[in-house]
């Protein structure tokens, strides 16, 4: 019998029961398990919606350094060998000392060579100044006249040549000077005690140095 005029819905009617959802989920107020809504706090396979980084994320761990630079890990810093570092510094100091020694040896040789050249030039200059004196002496020997006058000329020429080199005669007038004179004898005389009364051999200075002290005789006083 047809359902016309009936107030109760038939079992095969297409009306949805309250609270019930069809296979498409239309009319349902509660989400189904297969619905596409994300659960709070859950993240899909792409990581969207998640506030915590995943293990595969590219965030660096605090205190870790990458392999491209920056601070070395503590385990690498502790691998420096103190003995190797000390040996390296020793080798550097030894190399510097050897270079300094070589430079000093070269300097010493150069100074010795310069001194030899200076002495050779000084001798050459002295000999060049004495050659004219030798000529005068030869002329005095070959001179048929007064030999004494020729010797005087040679003496003056020789004294002038030596004076150019800084040779000077030591003064012997007055009291005895132990720094420039040498007393060979002491004799009684009317002169005050300690006065030079006779010169046995002249003394000379070369520049500021005593080349040869004057040898003299000094007075011992009247009552000696």
FENMOQUI-V412293 format. One record per backbone hydrogen bond with DSSP energy under -1.0 kcal/mol. CO is the residue of the C=O (numbers start at 1). NH is the residue of the N-H. Records with the same first field share a line. If there is no record, write none. Layout:
CO = NH ; NH
This chain:
3 = 6
10 = 13
17 = 20
22 = 25
25 = 28
32 = 35
39 = 42
44 = 47
47 = 50
54 = 57
61 = 64
73 = 77
74 = 78
76 = 79
77 = 80
81 = 85
82 = 86
83 = 87
84 = 88
85 = 89
86 = 90
87 = 91
88 = 92
89 = 93
90 = 94
91 = 95
92 = 96
93 = 97
94 = 98
95 = 99
96 = 100
97 = 101
98 = 102
99 = 103
100 = 104
101 = 105
102 = 106
103 = 107
104 = 108
105 = 109
106 = 110
107 = 111
108 = 112
109 = 113
110 = 114
111 = 115
112 = 116
113 = 117
114 = 118
115 = 119
116 = 120
117 = 121
118 = 122
119 = 123
120 = 124
121 = 125
122 = 126
123 = 127
124 = 128
125 = 129
126 = 130
127 = 131
130 = 134
131 = 135
132 = 136
133 = 137
134 = 138
135 = 139
136 = 140
137 = 141
138 = 142
146 = 150
147 = 151
148 = 152
149 = 153
150 = 154
151 = 155
152 = 156
153 = 157
154 = 158
155 = 159
156 = 160
157 = 161
158 = 162
159 = 163
160 = 164
162 = 167
163 = 166
166 = 207
168 = 205
174 = 196
177 = 181
180 = 214
182 = 216
185 = 218
187 = 220
192 = 195
194 = 176
195 = 219
198 = 217
201 = 215
203 = 170
204 = 211 ; 212
205 = 168
206 = 209
209 = 206
212 = 204
214 = 182
215 = 200 ; 201
216 = 184
217 = 197 ; 198
218 = 187
219 = 194
